[in-house]
Amino acid sequence: MTQLSHRDVVASGSGAVRIVVDRARCSGIGICESLDPSHFEIGDDGALMLLSDIAAEDDDTVLEAVRSCPALALSVQPE
């Protein structure tokens, strides 16, 4: 799959999934960070950063953060 320039893979999990952020959609609100601060952080510049890889035991928390994005900027894709 070809990644568009406005999409970035921001983390890989344990080989099963990866989180993708569509930077053109991300508004930096930070709901993902509030739901899962161990993985998501909004920087001072408003850009989303992922803080660590996704372990299998973190899947539910990460998926909740992805599903809660009001801008639909986050997605989970198989690796």
C-alpha positions in Angstrom: 0.0 0.0 0.0 1.4 3.4 -0.9 1.2 6.0 1.8 0.0 9.5 0.8 2.1 12.4 1.8 -0.4 13.6 4.4 -0.6 10.2 6.1 2.1 8.9 8.4 2.5 5.6 10.1 3.0 6.6 13.7 3.3 3.3 15.4 3.5 -0.4 14.9 2.1 -2.9 17.2 3.2 -6.4 17.9 3.1 -7.3 14.2 -0.7 -7.3 13.9 -1.7 -3.7 13.5 -0.4 -0.2 13.0 -1.8 3.2 13.8 -2.0 5.7 11.0 -2.6 9.4 11.4 -4.0 11.5 8.6 -2.1 14.8 9.3 -4.4 16.8 7.0 -7.4 15.8 9.2 -5.7 16.0 12.7 -6.8 19.1 14.5 -4.7 18.6 17.6 -7.7 18.5 20.0 -6.0 15.8 22.1 -8.8 13.4 22.8 -6.5 10.5 21.9 -4.0 11.9 24.4 -6.6 12.2 27.2 -7.8 8.6 26.7 -4.3 7.1 26.2 -1.5 9.4 27.4 0.9 6.5 27.4 0.8 6.3 23.6 -0.5 9.6 22.2 0.8 13.2 22.8 0.0 16.5 21.2 3.2 18.5 20.9 3.6 22.2 21.5 3.3 22.6 17.7 -0.1 20.8 17.7 1.3 17.7 16.0 0.4 14.3 17.2 3.2 12.1 18.4 3.2 8.5 19.4 5.2 7.8 22.5 5.6 4.0 22.4 5.0 0.9 20.3 1.7 -0.8 20.9 1.8 -4.0 22.9 -1.0 -6.6 22.6 -2.3 -5.8 26.1 -2.7 -2.1 25.0 -5.0 -2.8 22.1 -8.3 -1.9 23.8 -7.0 1.4 25.0 -5.4 2.4 21.7 -8.6 1.4 19.8 -10.8 3.5 22.0 -8.5 6.5 21.4 -8.6 5.9 17.6 -12.4 5.5 17.6 -12.9 8.7 19.7 -11.1 11.0 17.3 -13.7 13.6 16.2 -11.7 14.5 13.1 -11.4 10.8 12.0 -7.7 11.4 11.7 -6.6 8.1 13.2 -7.1 4.6 11.8 -5.9 1.1 12.6 -4.6 -1.0 9.7 -3.1 -4.5 9.5 0.6 -4.7 8.9 
